[in-house]
């Protein structure tokens, strides 16, 4: 399995947003996890030369979802998140299946 790089993006006063990407040749393709602040995500993408390919939302709190819609529209990427929560912008609703990532395409 290829190694992943996780980049911590400080946000708000007490939280982090996350960028996850692989190694070469796909090192610039990144997923954002819980992008509550779209400006912080955009700054991190620009600073690292990364391209947003997907968004993963873990739950509905505003500090996790605040940037979802703007980022998805700007980058044209899918948004994965819990099917049982009302979160604007989710295009790929996920449900538990007991098998881990069974819902992922």
N, CA, C and O atoms as a printed pandas DataFrame, in Angstrom:
     atom_number atom_name residue_name chain_id  residue_number  x_coord  y_coord  z_coord
0              1         N          UNK        A               1    0.849   -1.176    0.000
1              2        CA          UNK        A               1    0.000    0.000    0.000
2              3         C          UNK        A               1    0.893    1.237    0.000
3              4         O          UNK        A               1    1.843    1.315    0.779
4              5         N          UNK        A               2    0.597    2.198   -0.865
5              6        CA          UNK        A               2    1.434    3.407   -0.917
6              7         C          UNK        A               2    1.299    4.237    0.356
7              8         O          UNK        A               2    0.254    4.249    1.006
8              9         N          UNK        A               3    2.372    4.921    0.687
9             10        CA          UNK        A               3    2.373    5.777    1.868
10            11         C          UNK        A               3    1.505    7.007    1.630
11            12         O          UNK        A               3    1.383    7.483    0.501
12            13         N          UNK        A               4    0.913    7.507    2.686
13            14        CA          UNK        A               4    0.112    8.718    2.629
14            15         C          UNK        A               4    0.783    9.813    3.437
15            16         O          UNK        A               4    1.471    9.548    4.423
16            17         N          UNK        A               5    0.574   11.034    3.006
17            18        CA          UNK        A               5    1.044   12.191    3.746
18            19         C          UNK        A               5   -0.183   12.900    4.294
19            20         O          UNK        A               5   -1.136   13.154    3.557
20            21         N          UNK        A               6   -0.166   13.221    5.577
21            22        CA          UNK        A               6   -1.254   13.949    6.215
22            23         C          UNK        A               6   -0.705   15.307    6.633
23            24         O          UNK        A               6    0.255   15.396    7.397
24            25         N          UNK        A               7   -1.329   16.361    6.121
25            26        CA          UNK        A               7   -0.910   17.723    6.434
26            27         C          UNK        A               7   -1.933   18.349    7.364
27            28         O          UNK        A               7   -3.123   18.398    7.051
28            29         N          UNK        A               8   -1.470   18.823    8.496
29            30        CA          UNK        A               8   -2.332   19.480    9.482
30            31         C          UNK        A               8   -2.443   20.956    9.114
31            32         O          UNK        A               8   -1.435   21.624    8.880
32            33         N          UNK        A               9   -3.674   21.458    9.066
33            34        CA          UNK        A               9   -3.936   22.860    8.733
34            35         C          UNK        A               9   -4.624   23.499    9.941
35            36         O          UNK        A               9   -5.800   23.228   10.186
36            37         N          UNK        A              10   -3.918   24.339   10.698
37            38        CA          UNK        A              10   -4.542   24.984   11.866
38            39         C          UNK        A              10   -5.728   25.852   11.448
39            40         O          UNK        A              10   -5.683   26.534   10.424
40            41         N          UNK        A              11   -6.789   25.816   12.258
41            42        CA          UNK        A              11   -7.982   26.615   11.976
42            43         C          UNK        A              11   -8.655   27.004   13.284
43            44         O          UNK        A              11   -8.550   26.322   14.303
44            45         N          UNK        A              12   -9.345   28.123   13.207
45            46        CA          UNK        A              12  -10.053   28.637   14.365
46            47         C          UNK        A              12   -9.043   28.802   15.511
47            48         O          UNK        A              12   -7.862   29.023   15.245
48            49         N          UNK        A              13   -9.457   28.705   16.729
49            50        CA          UNK        A              13   -8.510   28.856   17.837
50            51         C          UNK        A              13   -8.079   27.520   18.414
51            52         O          UNK        A              13   -7.086   27.443   19.137
52            53         N          UNK        A              14   -8.820   26.472   18.098
53            54        CA          UNK        A              14   -8.582   25.205   18.787
54            55         C          UNK        A              14   -8.835   23.974   17.925
55            56         O          UNK        A              14   -9.226   22.927   18.440
56            57         N          UNK        A              15   -8.617   24.092   16.636
57            58        CA          UNK        A              15   -8.982   22.975   15.779
58            59         C          UNK        A              15   -7.986   22.838   14.631
59            60         O          UNK        A              15   -7.154   23.715   14.401
60            61         N          UNK        A              16   -8.088   21.730   13.924
61            62        CA          UNK        A              16   -7.276   21.483   12.741
62            63         C          UNK        A              16   -8.158   20.961   11.626
63            64         O          UNK        A              16   -9.167   20.298   11.863
64            65         N          UNK        A              17   -7.762   21.270   10.422
65            66        CA          UNK        A              17   -8.325   20.687    9.215
66            67         C          UNK        A              17   -7.212   19.800    8.661
67            68         O          UNK        A              17   -6.055   19.944    9.055
68            69         N          UNK        A              18   -7.545   18.893    7.760
69            70        CA          UNK        A              18   -6.540   17.927    7.322
70            71         C          UNK        A              18   -6.537   17.776    5.811
71            72         O          UNK        A              18   -7.589   17.816    5.173
72            73         N          UNK        A              19   -5.358   17.603    5.245
73            74        CA          UNK        A              19   -5.190   17.270    3.835
74            75         C          UNK        A              19   -4.456   15.938    3.773
75            76         O          UNK        A              19   -3.448   15.739    4.451
76            77         N          UNK        A              20   -4.969   15.033    2.955
77            78        CA          UNK        A              20   -4.359   13.704    2.822
78            79         C          UNK        A              20   -4.019   13.482    1.358
79            80         O          UNK        A              20   -4.862   13.641    0.475
80            81         N          UNK        A              21   -2.761   13.110    1.118
81            82        CA          UNK        A              21   -2.368   12.822   -0.260
82            83         C          UNK        A              21   -1.308   11.732   -0.287
83            84         O          UNK        A              21   -0.654   11.441    0.714
84            85         N          UNK        A              22   -1.162   11.140   -1.466
85            86        CA          UNK        A              22   -0.214   10.059   -1.639
86            87         C          UNK        A              22    1.156   10.555   -2.062
87            88         O          UNK        A              22    1.450   11.750   -2.034
88            89         N          UNK        A              23    1.958    9.626   -2.442
89            90        CA          UNK        A              23    3.310    9.909   -2.920
90            91         C          UNK        A              23    3.287    9.994   -4.448
91            92         O          UNK        A              23    2.267    9.707   -5.075
92            93         N          UNK        A              24    4.403   10.385   -5.036
93            94        CA          UNK        A              24    4.519   10.494   -6.497
94            95         C          UNK        A              24    4.095    9.179   -7.140
95            96         O          UNK        A              24    4.368    8.122   -6.571
96            97         N          UNK        A              25    3.449    9.194   -8.286
97            98        CA          UNK        A              25    3.232   10.334   -9.165
98            99         C          UNK        A              25    1.945   11.100   -8.876
99           100         O          UNK        A              25    1.641   12.057   -9.587
100          101         N          UNK        A              26    1.185   10.714   -7.864
101          102        CA          UNK        A              26   -0.092   11.364   -7.564
102          103         C          UNK        A              26   -0.003   12.266   -6.343
103          104         O          UNK        A              26   -1.014   12.498   -5.679
104          105         N          UNK        A              27    1.146   12.765   -6.040
105          106        CA          UNK        A              27    1.367   13.521   -4.809
106          107         C          UNK        A              27    0.608   14.837   -4.759
107          108         O          UNK        A              27    0.418   15.378   -3.670
108          109         N          UNK        A              28    0.174   15.365   -5.872
109          110        CA          UNK        A              28   -0.525   16.646   -5.837
110          111         C          UNK        A              28   -2.035   16.491   -5.699
111          112         O          UNK        A              28   -2.737   17.475   -5.464
112          113         N          UNK        A              29   -2.536   15.287   -5.838
113          114        CA          UNK        A              29   -3.973   15.035   -5.689
114          115         C          UNK        A              29   -4.276   14.823   -4.218
115          116         O          UNK        A              29   -3.698   13.945   -3.578
116          117         N          UNK        A              30   -5.191   15.636   -3.677
117          118        CA          UNK        A              30   -5.404   15.647   -2.236
118          119         C          UNK        A              30   -6.889   15.581   -1.882
119          120         O          UNK        A              30   -7.752   16.034   -2.634
120          121         N          UNK        A              31   -7.153   15.004   -0.714
121          122        CA          UNK        A              31   -8.492   15.022   -0.128
122          123         C          UNK        A              31   -8.439   15.897    1.118
123          124         O          UNK        A              31   -7.497   15.811    1.905
124          125         N          UNK        A              32   -9.448   16.733    1.290
125          126        CA          UNK        A              32   -9.561   17.554    2.495
126          127         C          UNK        A              32  -10.539   16.877    3.440
127          128         O          UNK        A              32  -11.603   16.419    3.025
128          129         N          UNK        A              33  -10.176   16.818    4.703
129          130        CA          UNK        A              33  -11.038   16.210    5.716
130          131         C          UNK        A              33  -11.560   17.309    6.633
131          132         O          UNK        A              33  -10.787   18.071    7.215
132          133         N          UNK        A              34  -12.882   17.377    6.752
133          134        CA          UNK        A              34  -13.562   18.342    7.625
134          135         C          UNK        A              34  -13.108   19.783    7.392
135          136         O          UNK        A              34  -12.617   20.437    8.312
136          137         N          UNK        A              35  -13.274   20.284    6.146
137          138        CA          UNK        A              35  -12.774   21.620    5.799
138          139         C          UNK        A              35  -13.668   22.754    6.304
139          140         O          UNK        A              35  -14.397   23.363    5.521
140          141         N          UNK        A              36  -13.616   23.033    7.580
141          142        CA          UNK        A              36  -14.463   24.056    8.179
142          143         C          UNK        A              36  -14.164   25.470    7.736
143          144         O          UNK        A              36  -15.048   26.325    7.784
144          145         N          UNK        A              37  -12.943   25.742    7.306
145          146        CA          UNK        A              37  -12.548   27.087    6.885
146          147         C          UNK        A              37  -11.973   27.002    5.471
147          148         O          UNK        A              37  -10.826   26.590    5.299
148          149         N          UNK        A              38  -12.755   27.387    4.454
149          150        CA          UNK        A              38  -12.282   27.228    3.082
150          151         C          UNK        A              38  -11.042   28.065    2.766
151          152         O          UNK        A              38  -10.213   27.656    1.953
152          153         N          UNK        A              39  -10.911   29.222    3.394
153          154        CA          UNK        A              39   -9.740   30.064    3.122
154          155         C          UNK        A              39   -8.453   29.398    3.598
155          156         O          UNK        A              39   -7.422   29.492    2.931
156          157         N          UNK        A              40   -8.506   28.730    4.738
157          158        CA          UNK        A              40   -7.315   28.016    5.236
158          159         C          UNK        A              40   -6.951   26.853    4.326
159          160         O          UNK        A              40   -5.775   26.595    4.069
160          161         N          UNK        A              41   -7.968   26.154    3.843
161          162        CA          UNK        A              41   -7.708   25.043    2.924
162          163         C          UNK        A              41   -7.106   25.566    1.625
163          164         O          UNK        A              41   -6.128   25.005    1.130
164          165         N          UNK        A              42   -7.674   26.629    1.070
165          166        CA          UNK        A              42   -7.149   27.202   -0.173
166          167         C          UNK        A              42   -5.700   27.663   -0.001
167          168         O          UNK        A              42   -4.872   27.447   -0.886
168          169         N          UNK        A              43   -5.397   28.288    1.120
169          170        CA          UNK        A              43   -4.025   28.750    1.371
170          171         C          UNK        A              43   -3.060   27.569    1.441
171          172         O          UNK        A              43   -1.959   27.632    0.895
172          173         N          UNK        A              44   -3.470   26.494    2.112
173          174        CA          UNK        A              44   -2.611   25.311    2.224
174          175         C          UNK        A              44   -2.418   24.642    0.863
175          176         O          UNK        A              44   -1.316   24.191    0.547
176          177         N          UNK        A              45   -3.475   24.574    0.059
177          178        CA          UNK        A              45   -3.365   23.990   -1.278
178          179         C          UNK        A              45   -2.372   24.790   -2.122
179          180         O          UNK        A              45   -1.511   24.222   -2.793
180          181         N          UNK        A              46   -2.505   26.103   -2.078
181          182        CA          UNK        A              46   -1.618   26.967   -2.868
182          183         C          UNK        A              46   -0.173   26.858   -2.392
183          184         O          UNK        A              46    0.748   26.780   -3.206
184          185         N          UNK        A              47    0.026   26.855   -1.082
185          186        CA          UNK        A              47    1.384   26.805   -0.527
186          187         C          UNK        A              47    2.104   25.506   -0.873
187          188         O          UNK        A              47    3.321   25.495   -1.056
188          189         N          UNK        A              48    1.352   24.415   -0.963
189          190        CA          UNK        A              48    1.943   23.103   -1.219
190          191         C          UNK        A              48    1.831   22.672   -2.679
191          192         O          UNK        A              48    2.360   21.625   -3.053
192          193         N          UNK        A              49    1.151   23.463   -3.507
193          194        CA          UNK        A              49    0.961   23.091   -4.910
194          195         C          UNK        A              49    0.078   21.867   -5.078
195          196         O          UNK        A              49    0.364   20.998   -5.902
196          197         N          UNK        A              50   -1.006   21.794   -4.292
197          198        CA          UNK        A              50   -1.893   20.633   -4.296
198          199         C          UNK        A              50   -3.197   20.928   -5.029
199          200         O          UNK        A              50   -3.635   22.075   -5.113
200          201         N          UNK        A              51   -3.811   19.864   -5.560
201          202        CA          UNK        A              51   -5.091   19.961   -6.258
202          203         C          UNK        A              51   -6.147   19.201   -5.463
203          204         O          UNK        A              51   -5.994   18.009   -5.200
204          205         N          UNK        A              52   -7.219   19.893   -5.081
205          206        CA          UNK        A              52   -8.282   19.259   -4.304
206          207         C          UNK        A              52   -9.081   18.321   -5.198
207          208         O          UNK        A              52   -9.672   18.751   -6.188
208          209         N          UNK        A              53   -9.097   17.035   -4.846
209          210        CA          UNK        A              53   -9.774   16.009   -5.628
210          211         C          UNK        A              53  -11.017   15.465   -4.945
211          212         O          UNK        A              53  -11.897   14.919   -5.610
212          213         N          UNK        A              54  -11.105   15.608   -3.606
213          214        CA          UNK        A              54  -12.242   15.069   -2.857
214          215         C          UNK        A              54  -12.302   15.721   -1.482
215          216         O          UNK        A              54  -11.312   16.243   -0.971
216          217         N          UNK        A              55  -13.494   15.671   -0.906
217          218        CA          UNK        A              55  -13.714   16.168    0.452
218          219         C          UNK        A              55  -14.365   15.046    1.246
219          220         O          UNK        A              55  -15.263   14.367    0.748
220          221         N          UNK        A              56  -13.914   14.852    2.479
221          222        CA          UNK        A              56  -14.511   13.894    3.397
222          223         C          UNK        A              56  -14.976   14.648    4.635
223          224         O          UNK        A              56  -14.199   15.358    5.274
224          225         N          UNK        A              57  -16.249   14.485    4.962
225          226        CA          UNK        A              57  -16.825   15.122    6.141
226          227         C          UNK        A              57  -17.182   14.030    7.142
227          228         O          UNK        A              57  -17.843   13.053    6.791
228          229         N          UNK        A              58  -16.745   14.194    8.386
229          230        CA          UNK        A              58  -16.998   13.159    9.392
230          231         C          UNK        A              58  -18.291   13.362   10.164
231          232         O          UNK        A              58  -18.904   12.392   10.611
232          233         N          UNK        A              59  -18.715   14.622   10.327
233          234        CA          UNK        A              59  -19.982   14.902   10.998
234          235         C          UNK        A              59  -20.410   16.352   10.756
235          236         O          UNK        A              59  -19.677   17.126   10.140
236          237         N          UNK        A              60  -21.588   16.708   11.240
237          238        CA          UNK        A              60  -22.263   17.944   10.855
238          239         C          UNK        A              60  -21.820   19.233   11.546
239          240         O          UNK        A              60  -22.331   20.292   11.183
240          241         N          UNK        A              61  -20.936   19.216   12.484
241          242        CA          UNK        A              61  -20.561   20.451   13.185
242          243         C          UNK        A              61  -20.010   21.491   12.214
243          244         O          UNK        A              61  -19.286   21.154   11.276
244          245         N          UNK        A              62  -20.355   22.743   12.443
245          246        CA          UNK        A              62  -19.989   23.839   11.533
246          247         C          UNK        A              62  -18.476   23.955   11.331
247          248         O          UNK        A              62  -18.027   24.291   10.235
248          249         N          UNK        A              63  -17.687   23.682   12.372
249          250        CA          UNK        A              63  -16.233   23.780   12.215
250          251         C          UNK        A              63  -15.671   22.660   11.345
251          252         O          UNK        A              63  -14.485   22.658   11.017
252          253         N          UNK        A              64  -16.524   21.713   10.974
253          254        CA          UNK        A              64  -16.124   20.634   10.072
254          255         C          UNK        A              64  -16.738   20.797    8.682
255          256         O          UNK        A              64  -16.244   20.212    7.718
256          257         N          UNK        A              65  -17.807   21.583    8.570
257          258        CA          UNK        A              65  -18.550   21.663    7.308
258          259         C          UNK        A              65  -18.575   23.053    6.666
259          260         O          UNK        A              65  -19.068   23.201    5.548
260          261         N          UNK        A              66  -18.056   24.061    7.347
261          262        CA          UNK        A              66  -18.176   25.439    6.893
262          263         C          UNK        A              66  -17.646   25.733    5.504
263          264         O          UNK        A              66  -18.119   26.668    4.858
264          265         N          UNK        A              67  -16.691   24.977    5.029
265          266        CA          UNK        A              67  -16.115   25.237    3.713
266          267         C          UNK        A              67  -16.504   24.254    2.639
267          268         O          UNK        A              67  -16.053   24.371    1.499
268          269         N          UNK        A              68  -17.334   23.283    2.979
269          270        CA          UNK        A              68  -17.648   22.201    2.046
270          271         C          UNK        A              68  -18.218   22.709    0.728
271          272         O          UNK        A              68  -17.680   22.404   -0.336
272          273         N          UNK        A              69  -19.285   23.469    0.784
273          274        CA          UNK        A              69  -19.965   23.893   -0.435
274          275         C          UNK        A              69  -19.066   24.758   -1.318
275          276         O          UNK        A              69  -18.972   24.525   -2.523
276          277         N          UNK        A              70  -18.412   25.746   -0.730
277          278        CA          UNK        A              70  -17.548   26.639   -1.516
278          279         C          UNK        A              70  -16.400   25.877   -2.167
279          280         O          UNK        A              70  -16.100   26.090   -3.342
280          281         N          UNK        A              71  -15.759   24.995   -1.414
281          282        CA          UNK        A              71  -14.631   24.238   -1.955
282          283         C          UNK        A              71  -15.080   23.268   -3.050
283          284         O          UNK        A              71  -14.419   23.146   -4.081
284          285         N          UNK        A              72  -16.194   22.584   -2.828
285          286        CA          UNK        A              72  -16.694   21.629   -3.823
286          287         C          UNK        A              72  -17.064   22.339   -5.125
287          288         O          UNK        A              72  -16.780   21.840   -6.213
288          289         N          UNK        A              73  -17.694   23.498   -5.006
289          290        CA          UNK        A              73  -18.051   24.252   -6.209
290          291         C          UNK        A              73  -16.805   24.763   -6.929
291          292         O          UNK        A              73  -16.717   24.679   -8.154
292          293         N          UNK        A              74  -15.857   25.284   -6.185
293          294        CA          UNK        A              74  -14.645   25.858   -6.773
294          295         C          UNK        A              74  -13.793   24.803   -7.456
295          296         O          UNK        A              74  -13.199   25.063   -8.502
296          297         N          UNK        A              75  -13.729   23.599   -6.866
297          298        CA          UNK        A              75  -12.831   22.561   -7.379
298          299         C          UNK        A              75  -13.558   21.449   -8.140
299          300         O          UNK        A              75  -12.914   20.592   -8.745
300          301         N          UNK        A              76  -14.882   21.458   -8.114
301          302        CA          UNK        A              76  -15.642   20.441   -8.842
302          303         C          UNK        A              76  -15.373   19.031   -8.361
303          304         O          UNK        A              76  -15.287   18.101   -9.163
304          305         N          UNK        A              77  -15.239   18.869   -7.055
305          306        CA          UNK        A              77  -14.883   17.555   -6.513
306          307         C          UNK        A              77  -16.048   16.935   -5.737
307          308         O          UNK        A              77  -16.933   17.646   -5.261
308          309         N          UNK        A              78  -16.041   15.607   -5.614
309          310        CA          UNK        A              78  -17.081   14.939   -4.841
310          311         C          UNK        A              78  -16.898   15.193   -3.344
311          312         O          UNK        A              78  -15.797   15.460   -2.862
312          313         N          UNK        A              79  -18.023   15.098   -2.628
313          314        CA          UNK        A              79  -18.011   15.268   -1.176
314          315         C          UNK        A              79  -18.598   14.003   -0.552
315          316         O          UNK        A              79  -19.760   13.670   -0.784
316          317         N          UNK        A              80  -17.790   13.306    0.235
317          318        CA          UNK        A              80  -18.200   12.093    0.934
318          319         C          UNK        A              80  -18.562   12.450    2.367
319          320         O          UNK        A              80  -17.857   13.219    3.020
320          321         N          UNK        A              81  -19.655   11.893    2.851
321          322        CA          UNK        A              81  -20.045   12.176    4.228
322          323         C          UNK        A              81  -21.161   11.266    4.692
323          324         O          UNK        A              81  -21.715   10.499    3.904
324          325         N          UNK        A              82  -21.493   11.349    5.977
325          326        CA          UNK        A              82  -22.490   10.453    6.557
326          327         C          UNK        A              82  -23.881   10.669    5.976
327          328         O          UNK        A              82  -24.386   11.791    5.949
328          329         N          UNK        A              83  -24.496    9.582    5.512
329          330        CA          UNK        A              83  -25.819    9.645    4.894
330          331         C          UNK        A              83  -26.894   10.020    5.905
331          332         O          UNK        A              83  -27.921   10.586    5.529
332          333         N          UNK        A              84  -26.679    9.720    7.154
333          334        CA          UNK        A              84  -27.714    9.937    8.165
334          335         C          UNK        A              84  -27.704   11.332    8.775
335          336         O          UNK        A              84  -28.472   11.613    9.695
336          337         N          UNK        A              85  -26.846   12.198    8.273
337          338        CA          UNK        A              85  -26.799   13.569    8.780
338          339         C          UNK        A              85  -27.132   14.533    7.651
339          340         O          UNK        A              85  -26.836   14.267    6.486
340          341         N          UNK        A              86  -27.745   15.640    8.002
341          342        CA          UNK        A              86  -28.088   16.655    7.010
342          343         C          UNK        A              86  -26.916   17.618    6.888
343          344         O          UNK        A              86  -26.726   18.501    7.725
344          345         N          UNK        A              87  -26.134   17.430    5.830
345          346        CA          UNK        A              87  -24.952   18.255    5.582
346          347         C          UNK        A              87  -25.020   18.724    4.134
347          348         O          UNK        A              87  -25.035   17.915    3.207
348          349         N          UNK        A              88  -25.060   20.039    3.955
349          350        CA          UNK        A              88  -25.132   20.601    2.605
350          351         C          UNK        A              88  -23.891   20.230    1.805
351          352         O          UNK        A              88  -22.770   20.297    2.310
352          353         N          UNK        A              89  -24.103   19.838    0.556
353          354        CA          UNK        A              89  -22.992   19.591   -0.352
354          355         C          UNK        A              89  -22.562   18.152   -0.503
355          356         O          UNK        A              89  -21.780   17.847   -1.404
356          357         N          UNK        A              90  -23.038   17.252    0.341
357          358        CA          UNK        A              90  -22.624   15.852    0.194
358          359         C          UNK        A              90  -23.162   15.290   -1.115
359          360         O          UNK        A              90  -24.363   15.342   -1.377
360          361         N          UNK        A              91  -22.266   14.756   -1.930
361          362        CA          UNK        A              91  -22.646   14.139   -3.197
362          363         C          UNK        A              91  -22.514   12.621   -3.148
363          364         O          UNK        A              91  -23.083   11.914   -3.980
364          365         N          UNK        A              92  -21.766   12.127   -2.174
365          366        CA          UNK        A              92  -21.543   10.693   -2.026
366          367         C          UNK        A              92  -21.867   10.304   -0.581
367          368         O          UNK        A              92  -20.963   10.224    0.251
368          369         N          UNK        A              93  -23.159   10.058   -0.270
369          370        CA          UNK        A              93  -23.525    9.696    1.102
370          371         C          UNK        A              93  -23.004    8.302    1.455
371          372         O          UNK        A              93  -23.094    7.371    0.656
372          373         N          UNK        A              94  -22.465    8.180    2.650
373          374        CA          UNK        A              94  -21.888    6.923    3.120
374          375         C          UNK        A              94  -22.677    6.388    4.301
375          376         O          UNK        A              94  -23.149    7.145    5.149
376          377         N          UNK        A              95  -22.812    5.061    4.341
377          378        CA          UNK        A              95  -23.468    4.405    5.467
378          379         C          UNK        A              95  -22.535    3.339    6.000
379          380         O          UNK        A              95  -21.669    2.836    5.284
380          381         N          UNK        A              96  -22.718    3.007    7.243
381          382        CA          UNK        A              96  -21.901    1.947    7.847
382          383         C          UNK        A              96  -22.278    0.600    7.278
383          384         O          UNK        A              96  -23.446    0.330    7.000
384          385         N          UNK        A              97  -21.287   -0.233    7.110
385          386        CA          UNK        A              97  -21.568   -1.555    6.575
386          387         C          UNK        A              97  -20.822   -2.620    7.352
387          388         O          UNK        A              97  -20.905   -3.805    7.029
388          389         N          UNK        A              98  -20.097   -2.203    8.373
389          390        CA          UNK        A              98  -19.348   -3.170    9.156
390          391         C          UNK        A              98  -18.096   -3.663    8.482
391          392         O          UNK        A              98  -17.274   -4.327    9.114
392          393         N          UNK        A              99  -17.926   -3.351    7.192
393          394        CA          UNK        A              99  -16.768   -3.844    6.468
394          395         C          UNK        A              99  -15.754   -2.757    6.176
395          396         O          UNK        A              99  -14.894   -2.928    5.311
396          397         N          UNK        A             100  -15.840   -1.655    6.875
397          398        CA          UNK        A             100  -14.870   -0.594    6.637
398          399         C          UNK        A             100  -15.338    0.355    5.565
399          400         O          UNK        A             100  -16.292    1.103    5.778
400          401         N          UNK        A             101  -14.704    0.343    4.437
401          402        CA          UNK        A             101  -14.983    1.311    3.366
402          403         C          UNK        A             101  -15.851    0.697    2.278
403          404         O          UNK        A             101  -15.644    0.981    1.098
404          405         N          UNK        A             102  -16.801   -0.123    2.640
405          406        CA          UNK        A             102  -17.622   -0.820    1.665
406          407         C          UNK        A             102  -18.417    0.115    0.766
407          408         O          UNK        A             102  -18.772   -0.263   -0.350
408          409         N          UNK        A             103  -18.702    1.329    1.231
409          410        CA          UNK        A             103  -19.506    2.250    0.438
410          411         C          UNK        A             103  -18.694    3.049   -0.573
411          412         O          UNK        A             103  -19.272    3.671   -1.464
412          413         N          UNK        A             104  -17.379    3.048   -0.459
413          414        CA          UNK        A             104  -16.566    3.838   -1.364
414          415         C          UNK        A             104  -16.552    3.230   -2.742
415          416         O          UNK        A             104  -16.518    2.007   -2.878
416          417         N          UNK        A             105  -16.578    4.082   -3.795
417          418        CA          UNK        A             105  -16.577    3.543   -5.161
418          419         C          UNK        A             105  -15.237    2.923   -5.497
419          420         O          UNK        A             105  -15.050    2.419   -6.604
